[in-house]
Amino acid sequence: MVEGSTSTVFLQDRVEIVTGASRGIGQTIALHLASLGAKLVINYTSNSSRADIVAIKINKSAATEAFLRAITAKANFSDPEQVKSLFGAAESAFHSSVHIMSRRRR
């Protein structure tokens, strides 16, 4: 990092998809990326309420901003059409292409 810069500039407004972000290490990664300025898509396959909680935490921490920092989207990575839909949701919500994807392995 450049001297005098802040850590929030590092990923400022970069769009990130985080799979498995509704709990455990995936949630920790999502919260950290949000703290660095990223806009996040919290991907889930079955439990939307856990994913919603993570998105709410992120959006509350950015309450002074006039736009969302996180959304949730359901997609199963074994289905190419669902993956395409996931990227489409990210681009539609944030008006930007996806820059980074973090995929938690089971």
ABEGO torsion letter per residue (X at the ends): XBBGBBAAAAABGBBBBBBGAABEAAAAAAAAAAAAGBBBBBBBAABAAAAAAAAAAAAAAAAABABBABBBBBBBAABAAAAAAAAAAAAAAAGBBBABBBBBBX
